[in-house]
Amino acid sequence: MRSFATFAVAALALSVTGLAWWLLRGAGAERSAPAPPLSGPELQTERQGPAVPTQDEPDAATAEEPPRYEAPRQPPLLPPAAGAPVTLAGDVFVEAPDGTLRTHPSGSFRLDVFAGGETTTREVQVELGQFTTLVPSRSTLWIVDGVLEGQPTHFAKPAGPFEPRPDRLALVGRAVPTNRLRVLAAGTGADLVGVTVREAEGPGGGAEATDGGPGAAPDAGRVFVTDAASPVLLPWIPSVRPLWIEVAVPGYAPARVLLDPRRANERTLELSPCAGRLTVHVTGPGRGRVEGLVVQRVESAERQPIAAHLRRAPANPPPDPVVFEVDGLAAAQHIVRATLLDRATLGGVVRDLARGEITLQVAADARLDLYVPAP
């Protein structure tokens, strides 16, 4: 009986020892077993490496230096392209004084074309009331004036600038008074060419001169005609009153004439060959009082309209001498006056301080001395 109990205890101890050995062996095997191979999404994540920062999660280098702003480059300012040529066509009518429209006139009109940053003027021919011309597709147009049936014509329609259009234009013009100039060479009576007609300041101009310097040419006004041949048919001149115009030809002294564009006129002008430069020296103790120089042509013992009127800027002390230089005078006899504006009188009166006469020759320079005594 004792031997059986001893055997049972030994068997139980052996079972417990086996169980413990089995448990320890299983746990170690589980800890040392290799990891199973990766596959599917796990393998894809492993091959991609570390995650790349996205826009929402910038890396440190990008966060420290923000991107620089560069302004977009502006193209250079260039005038708009003129575009391909297109046809401009239309019909021309002339409005009679009674308001009726005359059809089928012939002649021409001037067309100003602004395209590509510049303005050009062209003459468009009118044949039996119709015209056709080519203009840039991207342009601005003005109808200036014209001559229809030999009569200067002003176009009131279309009014103002317009753009090329595919439909036909209807131009309505009205005849204006005819102003014609006959420009002749003095002595020969030959009609001159190269005639320029512009608006003038007055019968004697208004050149400015400074001490010791030449007088400046007066500011040129509106130019009505350039490089024309006599007789000259003047275009329509919009003016509500008479105006002075200057008629000039290269090599000849210009002439001024009063013109009323509201009435028909036909004038004849004779231009004399141009002299050289006239230099006037004003000396004497009273020279500082001189404010201007007036030059008038003498013909048949009569004074003609003032040929030149120069003014000087005051200086104290005045130079010695006070010098005036005059260009563009005719080769003829002239009276020269050093003047002062007497402001003590009502409205001011121009008084002569010194005067002299001189005959100028063609293309020859001349000098005249004037002496002004003390007041």
Backbone torsions as a table, in degrees:
resi	resn	phi	psi	omega
1	MET	NA	-43.2	178.6
2	ARG	-65.7	-37.8	-180.0
3	SER	-66.2	-32.9	178.0
4	PHE	-68.1	-40.7	179.7
5	ALA	-66.5	-38.2	179.3
6	THR	-64.5	-39.6	178.9
7	PHE	-65.5	-40.5	-178.6
8	ALA	-64.6	-41.7	179.3
9	VAL	-64.3	-41.2	-179.9
10	ALA	-64.4	-41.4	-179.8
11	ALA	-65.3	-40.1	178.8
12	LEU	-64.3	-41.0	179.5
13	ALA	-64.0	-39.8	179.4
14	LEU	-64.5	-36.6	179.9
15	SER	-66.9	-42.3	-179.9
16	VAL	-64.8	-41.4	179.6
17	THR	-63.3	-40.8	178.6
18	GLY	-65.0	-39.5	179.0
19	LEU	-64.2	-42.0	179.8
20	ALA	-64.3	-42.5	179.2
21	TRP	-62.2	-40.4	179.4
22	TRP	-64.2	-40.6	-179.9
23	LEU	-64.8	-43.2	-179.8
24	LEU	-66.6	-38.3	179.6
25	ARG	-67.4	-40.2	-179.8
26	GLY	-66.1	-41.0	-179.1
27	ALA	-67.4	-41.5	178.9
28	GLY	-65.3	-39.8	179.1
29	ALA	-63.1	-36.2	-179.5
30	GLU	-68.7	-34.2	-179.1
31	ARG	-74.0	-30.2	-175.4
32	SER	-96.0	0.3	-177.9
33	ALA	-71.2	137.1	178.9
34	PRO	-65.5	151.1	-179.9
35	ALA	-70.8	146.8	179.4
36	PRO	-68.1	150.1	179.1
37	PRO	-61.1	146.1	179.4
38	LEU	-81.4	150.1	178.9
39	SER	-155.7	161.8	174.3
40	GLY	68.7	-139.6	-176.4
41	PRO	-62.2	-32.6	179.7
42	GLU	-64.4	-39.8	178.6
43	LEU	-66.3	-38.7	179.7
44	GLN	-63.9	-41.9	179.5
45	THR	-66.0	-37.9	-179.2
46	GLU	-65.3	-41.8	-177.0
47	ARG	-72.4	-28.5	-178.2
48	GLN	-71.7	-18.9	-179.9
49	GLY	79.4	-160.5	-177.1
50	PRO	-68.2	152.3	-177.8
51	ALA	-67.2	139.9	178.6
52	VAL	-88.0	135.6	-179.5
53	PRO	-62.3	139.7	177.0
54	THR	-96.7	-177.5	-178.4
55	GLN	-64.0	-30.8	179.7
56	ASP	-78.1	-21.4	-179.1
57	GLU	-126.0	78.4	-179.0
58	PRO	-68.8	149.9	177.3
59	ASP	-77.5	176.5	-173.3
60	ALA	-66.0	-40.6	-177.2
61	ALA	-64.4	-41.4	-179.6
62	THR	-69.5	-37.0	-178.4
63	ALA	-67.9	-31.4	-177.9
64	GLU	-74.0	-33.8	-175.7
65	GLU	-123.6	98.7	-179.6
66	PRO	-66.5	154.8	-179.4
67	PRO	-64.5	143.4	179.2
68	ARG	-79.3	144.0	177.9
69	TYR	-93.2	125.7	176.3
70	GLU	-114.7	121.9	180.0
71	ALA	-65.3	141.1	178.4
72	PRO	-64.5	142.6	-179.9
73	ARG	-71.4	129.2	178.8
74	GLN	-90.1	134.6	176.7
75	PRO	-67.9	151.4	178.8
76	PRO	-62.1	148.0	179.5
77	LEU	-75.0	111.2	-179.4
78	LEU	-120.7	149.2	176.6
79	PRO	-64.0	146.6	-179.7
80	PRO	-61.2	145.0	-179.7
81	ALA	-64.0	147.2	-176.8
82	ALA	-72.7	-26.5	-179.1
83	GLY	85.0	168.9	-179.8
84	ALA	-68.7	151.2	179.6
85	PRO	-69.3	142.9	176.1
86	VAL	-129.3	163.1	-177.4
87	THR	-88.1	130.8	172.5
88	LEU	-114.6	120.1	-176.0
89	ALA	-137.2	159.6	179.1
90	GLY	-179.0	-173.9	-178.9
91	ASP	-119.8	146.2	-175.5
92	VAL	-119.0	134.5	178.1
93	PHE	-129.0	153.5	176.3
94	VAL	-118.5	126.5	179.7
95	GLU	-86.1	122.9	179.3
96	ALA	-79.0	163.7	179.5
97	PRO	-56.2	-29.3	-180.0
98	ASP	-84.2	3.0	177.4
99	GLY	94.9	-10.3	178.7
100	THR	-76.5	156.0	-178.7
101	LEU	-102.5	127.3	174.7
102	ARG	-94.3	135.5	-177.3
103	THR	-104.3	167.3	173.5
104	HIS	60.6	38.9	174.7
105	PRO	-77.5	158.3	175.8
106	SER	-123.8	151.6	-178.9
107	GLY	155.4	-134.7	-179.1
108	SER	-161.0	163.9	172.6
109	PHE	-143.1	158.1	178.8
110	ARG	-93.2	136.0	-179.8
111	LEU	-123.5	120.9	174.2
112	ASP	-90.6	130.5	-177.4
113	VAL	-122.2	117.9	174.9
114	PHE	-103.1	114.6	-178.6
115	ALA	-155.9	144.1	177.8
116	GLY	62.2	26.0	177.3
117	GLY	86.2	6.6	178.9
118	GLU	-143.0	158.8	-179.3
119	THR	-111.2	131.9	175.5
120	THR	-124.7	153.1	179.1
121	THR	-116.7	132.3	178.4
122	ARG	-130.1	155.0	177.3
123	GLU	-101.6	123.6	-176.7
124	VAL	-106.1	127.5	-178.8
125	GLN	-82.2	140.7	177.4
126	VAL	-115.4	122.6	179.2
127	GLU	-118.8	113.0	177.8
128	LEU	51.2	44.9	173.6
129	GLY	82.0	10.7	-179.6
130	GLN	-132.2	150.6	177.4
131	PHE	-144.4	154.4	176.0
132	THR	-147.4	134.1	177.0
133	THR	-152.6	163.8	177.7
134	LEU	-104.3	135.3	178.1
135	VAL	-134.9	156.1	175.6
136	PRO	-62.4	144.2	-176.8
137	SER	-65.9	-33.4	177.1
138	ARG	-106.6	88.9	-177.0
139	SER	-153.1	165.5	174.3
140	THR	-119.4	134.2	-170.5
141	LEU	-121.5	147.1	173.3
142	TRP	-133.4	134.8	168.8
143	ILE	-89.2	118.8	-173.6
144	VAL	-89.1	-74.1	178.8
145	ASP	-162.7	-178.2	-179.2
146	GLY	-166.9	-175.2	176.3
147	VAL	-131.5	117.4	179.7
148	LEU	-121.9	129.5	-177.8
149	GLU	53.2	37.4	177.8
150	GLY	75.5	7.7	-177.0
151	GLN	-116.4	129.5	174.5
152	PRO	-56.2	136.1	-173.0
153	THR	-131.8	134.4	173.9
154	HIS	-107.8	131.9	-177.3
155	PHE	-99.5	116.5	178.0
156	ALA	-90.8	-19.9	179.5
157	LYS	-131.1	133.0	-2.4
158	PRO	-73.2	145.5	-178.7
159	ALA	-88.9	134.2	175.8
160	GLY	76.1	-178.2	-178.8
161	PRO	-72.6	153.2	176.8
162	PHE	-148.8	167.2	-179.5
163	GLU	-106.6	157.1	178.9
164	PRO	-56.2	142.6	-178.5
165	ARG	-138.0	151.2	-177.2
166	PRO	-74.6	-27.2	-178.1
167	ASP	-80.2	161.6	-177.4
168	ARG	-73.5	139.9	177.3
169	LEU	-84.5	152.7	172.8
170	ALA	-119.2	109.0	179.8
171	LEU	-97.9	127.3	178.8
172	VAL	-117.2	118.0	-179.9
173	GLY	-115.1	161.3	178.0
174	ARG	-131.4	132.9	179.7
175	ALA	-66.5	139.3	179.3
176	VAL	-116.9	162.4	-179.5
177	PRO	-55.4	142.6	-178.4
178	THR	-86.7	124.5	174.5
179	ASN	-118.5	115.6	-175.4
180	ARG	-122.9	136.5	179.3
181	LEU	-117.4	131.6	172.5
182	ARG	-104.3	116.1	-175.4
183	VAL	-111.8	113.2	-173.2
184	LEU	-118.2	156.6	173.6
185	ALA	-83.3	127.6	-179.9
186	ALA	-63.6	135.7	179.1
187	GLY	95.8	-42.4	-178.4
188	THR	-102.9	-27.5	-178.2
189	GLY	74.4	12.6	-179.3
190	ALA	-77.7	141.5	175.0
191	ASP	-67.3	135.9	-177.3
192	LEU	-96.3	155.6	175.9
193	VAL	-118.0	167.0	-178.0
194	GLY	75.9	32.6	-174.9
195	VAL	-81.2	132.5	173.0
196	THR	-118.4	133.0	179.3
197	VAL	-122.7	124.0	179.6
198	ARG	-138.2	164.4	176.4
199	GLU	-71.8	136.9	-178.0
200	ALA	-114.0	162.4	-178.0
201	GLU	-74.8	-31.6	-177.3
202	GLY	172.1	-172.7	-176.7
203	PRO	-67.1	-23.3	-176.2
204	GLY	-120.9	12.3	178.8
205	GLY	70.1	-166.5	-179.0
206	GLY	-161.7	44.7	-176.9
207	ALA	-67.0	148.1	177.2
208	GLU	-105.6	143.3	177.5
209	ALA	-135.8	148.0	175.8
210	THR	-114.3	166.7	-178.9
211	ASP	-57.3	127.8	174.9
212	GLY	74.3	5.8	-177.7
213	GLY	-127.1	161.5	-179.1
214	PRO	-72.8	156.1	176.1
215	GLY	-72.9	143.4	178.8
216	ALA	-85.6	147.6	178.7
217	ALA	-65.9	143.0	178.2
218	PRO	-63.2	152.2	179.4
219	ASP	-61.9	130.4	180.0
220	ALA	-76.3	137.0	176.9
221	GLY	-91.0	-152.9	-179.8
222	ARG	-62.7	137.8	178.1
223	VAL	-98.8	124.3	-176.3
224	PHE	-99.1	-35.8	-176.7
225	VAL	-143.1	140.1	174.8
226	THR	-133.3	141.9	173.8
227	ASP	49.6	47.9	-179.8
228	ALA	-100.2	166.0	177.5
229	ALA	-111.9	139.3	178.2
230	SER	-72.3	140.7	-0.8
231	PRO	-74.8	147.6	-174.0
232	VAL	-106.6	123.9	174.4
233	LEU	-92.8	113.8	-177.3
234	LEU	-75.9	143.1	176.0
235	PRO	-73.2	179.0	176.9
236	TRP	-65.5	128.1	-179.9
237	ILE	-115.0	109.1	-179.6
238	PRO	-72.4	109.5	179.3
239	SER	-158.0	139.7	-179.5
240	VAL	-96.5	3.4	-179.5
241	ARG	-150.0	164.0	175.4
242	PRO	-61.1	153.0	179.4
243	LEU	-142.0	155.4	177.1
244	TRP	-85.4	135.8	175.0
245	ILE	-123.4	151.1	176.9
246	GLU	-112.2	132.6	179.5
247	VAL	-111.5	122.1	-174.7
248	ALA	-131.1	144.5	175.5
249	VAL	-137.7	133.6	179.2
250	PRO	-54.0	132.6	179.5
251	GLY	88.2	-3.2	-179.0
252	TYR	-125.2	149.8	175.9
253	ALA	-71.2	131.8	-178.7
254	PRO	-68.8	158.1	178.1
255	ALA	-127.6	148.3	177.5
256	ARG	-114.7	144.7	-178.7
257	VAL	-146.1	146.2	178.2
258	LEU	-87.2	127.3	-174.9
259	LEU	-126.7	136.5	174.0
260	ASP	-108.9	100.0	-176.2
261	PRO	-68.7	-9.0	-180.0
262	ARG	-79.8	-11.0	-179.1
263	ARG	-126.8	151.5	178.3
264	ALA	-71.1	134.0	-179.0
265	ASN	-139.5	150.0	170.6
266	GLU	-139.0	112.1	-174.2
267	ARG	-117.4	152.6	175.5
268	THR	-121.3	127.1	179.7
269	LEU	-121.7	138.8	174.2
270	GLU	-110.9	124.6	-179.9
271	LEU	-104.1	134.3	178.7
272	SER	-93.8	150.0	175.9
273	PRO	-56.7	149.9	-174.1
274	CYS	-82.1	138.7	172.9
275	ALA	-84.1	179.7	175.1
276	GLY	-81.3	-155.5	-178.4
277	ARG	-85.3	134.3	173.8
278	LEU	-99.2	123.2	176.7
279	THR	-110.9	125.9	-179.1
280	VAL	-113.9	123.0	175.9
281	HIS	-104.3	121.6	178.6
282	VAL	-106.2	119.9	-178.4
283	THR	-123.0	-178.2	177.8
284	GLY	102.8	161.4	-177.3
285	PRO	-65.1	-19.5	-179.6
286	GLY	-97.1	11.9	-175.0
287	ARG	-63.7	-27.2	-179.1
288	GLY	-67.9	-16.4	179.3
289	ARG	-82.1	-13.3	-176.2
290	VAL	-69.5	127.1	179.6
291	GLU	-112.7	-15.1	-177.8
292	GLY	-161.7	170.1	177.4
293	LEU	-132.8	128.2	-179.9
294	VAL	-116.8	129.6	179.0
295	VAL	-120.9	126.1	178.4
296	GLN	-128.8	139.5	178.0
297	ARG	-79.7	142.5	179.0
298	VAL	-109.3	125.1	178.8
299	GLU	-142.3	123.2	-179.0
300	SER	54.8	42.9	177.6
301	ALA	61.8	18.7	177.3
302	GLU	-120.4	142.6	176.3
303	ARG	-79.4	131.3	176.2
304	GLN	-90.1	171.2	175.6
305	PRO	-52.3	151.6	-175.8
306	ILE	-56.2	128.0	179.8
307	ALA	-86.0	-29.0	179.3
308	ALA	-157.3	142.0	176.1
309	HIS	-138.5	105.4	-177.7
310	LEU	-106.9	145.0	177.6
311	ARG	-121.6	151.7	-179.3
312	ARG	-121.3	150.6	175.4
313	ALA	-81.3	134.5	-178.6
314	PRO	-66.8	147.1	177.5
315	ALA	-143.8	142.0	-179.1
316	ASN	-133.2	114.7	0.4
317	PRO	-77.7	155.0	179.2
318	PRO	-72.1	153.8	176.5
319	PRO	-68.8	162.1	178.7
320	ASP	-130.5	106.5	2.4
321	PRO	-87.8	169.2	167.1
322	VAL	-82.3	126.2	-171.3
323	VAL	-113.6	132.4	170.5
324	PHE	-120.4	140.6	176.1
325	GLU	-126.4	129.0	-173.9
326	VAL	-125.4	129.3	176.5
327	ASP	-115.7	160.9	172.7
328	GLY	82.9	15.7	177.7
329	LEU	-83.5	154.9	179.2
330	ALA	-77.2	152.3	174.8
331	ALA	-76.1	89.8	-175.9
332	ALA	-164.6	-177.5	178.3
333	GLN	-83.9	137.2	-177.3
334	HIS	-133.9	148.5	168.2
335	ILE	-98.7	132.7	-178.8
336	VAL	-119.7	128.3	-177.2
337	ARG	-128.3	129.7	168.9
338	ALA	-88.8	125.6	-167.3
339	THR	-123.0	162.3	175.1
340	LEU	-136.9	137.1	175.3
341	LEU	-87.5	112.5	-179.9
342	ASP	-80.7	100.8	-175.9
343	ARG	-82.4	-5.7	178.7
344	ALA	-74.4	-19.1	-179.7
345	THR	-91.0	158.8	-179.4
346	LEU	-65.3	119.7	179.6
347	GLY	82.7	-13.0	179.8
348	GLY	83.7	131.8	179.2
349	VAL	-125.2	133.5	178.2
350	VAL	-80.4	121.1	-179.2
351	ARG	-112.9	143.4	178.0
352	ASP	-82.5	130.4	173.2
353	LEU	-99.1	-28.1	176.1
354	ALA	-160.4	153.9	-179.9
355	ARG	-150.6	156.2	177.9
356	GLY	-159.7	171.5	178.8
357	GLU	-126.8	150.6	179.4
358	ILE	-153.4	144.2	175.4
359	THR	-105.8	120.7	-177.8
360	LEU	-95.0	144.4	-179.5
361	GLN	-107.0	159.3	-177.8
362	VAL	-61.3	126.8	174.1
363	ALA	57.0	22.3	-179.1
364	ALA	-115.8	133.5	175.5
365	ASP	-74.5	153.8	-179.4
366	ALA	-146.8	159.9	179.0
367	ARG	-134.2	142.3	178.5
368	LEU	-132.7	133.9	177.9
369	ASP	-105.9	132.2	176.4
370	LEU	-122.3	138.7	-178.7
371	TYR	-114.7	128.8	179.4
372	VAL	-113.7	113.1	-179.7
373	PRO	-72.8	172.3	177.9
374	ALA	-66.8	148.9	-179.6
375	PRO	-68.6	NA	NA
